[in-house]
Amino acid sequence: MLLPIHFATWTADVSPGPTPAPSEALLDVESIADVLVAEEEGVVSGYVRLNQPGPLPSHAHVLVINGLAVAPARQGSGIGRRLMASALEEARSRGARKVSLRVLAPNARARRLYEACGFSIEGVLRGEFLLNGEYVDDVVMAAYLDAGATV
């Protein structure tokens, strides 16, 4: 149910990884609890992955968005924004202070969505990936969840 969306939305413009093979498990999902799904009229229309960046207890206050995809026919309908809002609410419920993500610099549509959802740029990894013969920047963004925090 998620794989068709994953394959329909994957391009070198949105992911530095290799083209996914049809037999691949969805993005190495370790726990189904890490995936939030948008469903409309009984049809899955998108998903977002939210998980821990690693096993260190000193890093437990941070969660990472490791994938957001909306079915092409449903893009532009607000599903991405609702998925991001749900991910931030889930992060709060897990006690996170910060949610971070990485996005390729040319992916302007995703960057606008993340900014609209409260994410700010924390850094840019210049020339981080070589995609289609071009060096592409990777943008690190974050949203802080406690009221007193600033980016």
VMD Tcl script that draws the C-alpha trace (Angstrom):
set ca {
  {0.00 0.00 0.00}
  {2.93 2.42 0.61}
  {5.27 1.03 -2.05}
  {3.26 2.35 -5.02}
  {3.46 5.88 -3.57}
  {7.17 5.44 -2.84}
  {7.92 4.32 -6.40}
  {5.64 6.94 -7.97}
  {7.32 9.81 -6.12}
  {10.98 8.73 -6.18}
  {13.24 10.73 -8.49}
  {16.88 11.81 -8.35}
  {15.52 15.32 -7.66}
  {14.14 14.25 -4.29}
  {16.48 11.46 -3.18}
  {20.22 10.99 -3.43}
  {19.82 7.22 -3.05}
  {19.79 4.75 -5.92}
  {16.61 3.97 -7.80}
  {14.66 1.62 -5.53}
  {14.19 -1.95 -6.68}
  {10.57 -3.16 -6.80}
  {11.39 -5.88 -4.27}
  {12.86 -3.47 -1.69}
  {11.25 -3.18 1.71}
  {9.89 0.32 2.20}
  {12.86 2.44 3.17}
  {14.17 -0.02 5.78}
  {11.27 0.69 8.12}
  {12.33 -0.62 11.51}
  {8.96 -0.10 13.14}
  {5.53 0.41 11.65}
  {4.97 2.83 14.55}
  {7.47 5.16 12.83}
  {5.22 5.58 9.78}
  {2.20 7.88 9.79}
  {-0.22 7.31 6.93}
  {-2.77 9.62 5.31}
  {-5.90 7.88 4.11}
  {-8.81 9.37 2.20}
  {-11.96 7.43 1.42}
  {-10.22 4.16 2.24}
  {-7.24 4.85 -0.05}
  {-3.72 5.54 1.23}
  {-2.65 8.89 -0.18}
  {0.65 9.55 1.60}
  {3.01 8.76 4.42}
  {5.73 10.29 6.58}
  {8.50 8.48 8.49}
  {9.50 9.81 11.90}
  {12.23 8.06 13.86}
  {15.21 8.37 16.18}
  {18.44 9.49 14.52}
  {20.47 6.91 16.44}
  {20.82 4.95 19.66}
  {22.56 7.58 21.83}
  {20.56 8.55 24.95}
  {22.00 12.08 24.66}
  {20.27 12.39 21.28}
  {16.90 11.01 22.38}
  {15.24 14.46 22.39}
  {15.59 14.66 18.59}
  {13.45 12.87 16.02}
  {14.08 12.85 12.28}
  {11.72 12.95 9.32}
  {13.18 10.30 7.02}
  {10.70 10.38 4.21}
  {7.54 12.13 3.15}
  {5.57 11.12 0.07}
  {2.14 12.00 -1.28}
  {0.52 10.16 -4.18}
  {1.03 12.27 -7.33}
  {-2.73 12.57 -7.94}
  {-3.19 14.00 -4.42}
  {-0.25 16.42 -4.34}
  {-1.23 20.03 -3.71}
  {-4.33 19.05 -1.72}
  {-2.88 19.69 1.76}
  {-2.00 16.08 2.57}
  {1.70 16.84 2.95}
  {0.96 19.67 5.37}
  {-1.39 17.44 7.41}
  {1.20 14.65 7.50}
  {3.86 17.08 8.72}
  {1.51 18.45 11.40}
  {0.77 14.89 12.51}
  {4.49 14.09 12.61}
  {5.19 17.12 14.80}
  {2.32 16.19 17.12}
  {3.61 12.61 17.32}
  {7.09 13.93 18.10}
  {5.66 16.05 20.94}
  {3.81 13.03 22.31}
  {7.11 11.09 22.32}
  {8.76 13.89 24.31}
  {10.92 15.24 21.49}
  {12.26 18.77 21.67}
  {13.41 18.97 18.05}
  {12.50 17.43 14.70}
  {15.04 17.60 11.92}
  {15.18 16.62 8.27}
  {17.36 16.87 5.21}
  {16.15 17.97 1.79}
  {17.95 18.42 -1.51}
  {18.38 22.11 -2.32}
  {16.68 21.88 -5.74}
  {13.52 20.45 -4.15}
  {11.93 23.89 -3.73}
  {8.40 22.53 -3.34}
  {9.36 20.39 -0.34}
  {11.40 23.22 1.18}
  {8.40 25.58 0.96}
  {6.22 22.95 2.63}
  {8.69 22.44 5.46}
  {9.06 26.19 6.02}
  {5.26 26.55 6.11}
  {5.22 23.82 8.78}
  {7.66 25.70 11.04}
  {11.02 24.32 9.89}
  {14.02 26.62 9.44}
  {17.34 26.03 7.76}
  {20.05 25.04 10.21}
  {22.78 24.43 7.66}
  {23.68 23.64 4.10}
  {26.01 20.83 3.13}
  {27.51 22.26 -0.07}
  {28.00 19.86 -2.95}
  {27.01 16.93 -0.75}
  {25.75 14.74 -3.60}
  {26.68 14.21 -7.24}
  {23.38 13.64 -9.04}
  {23.01 13.44 -12.79}
  {26.46 14.97 -13.24}
  {25.73 17.98 -10.98}
  {26.85 18.66 -7.42}
  {23.78 19.24 -5.26}
  {23.54 20.86 -1.82}
  {21.79 19.07 1.03}
  {19.79 21.40 3.29}
  {19.42 20.57 6.98}
  {16.20 21.94 8.50}
  {14.66 21.69 11.95}
  {11.58 22.60 13.94}
  {11.77 23.16 17.69}
  {8.80 21.90 19.66}
  {9.07 23.58 23.04}
  {7.69 27.10 23.25}
  {10.90 28.77 24.44}
  {13.27 27.26 21.87}
  {14.57 29.15 18.88}
  {16.35 28.02 15.78}
}
mol new
graphics top color blue
foreach p $ca { graphics top sphere $p radius 0.5 }
foreach p [lrange $ca 0 end-1] q [lrange $ca 1 end] { graphics top cylinder $p $q radius 0.2 }
display resetview
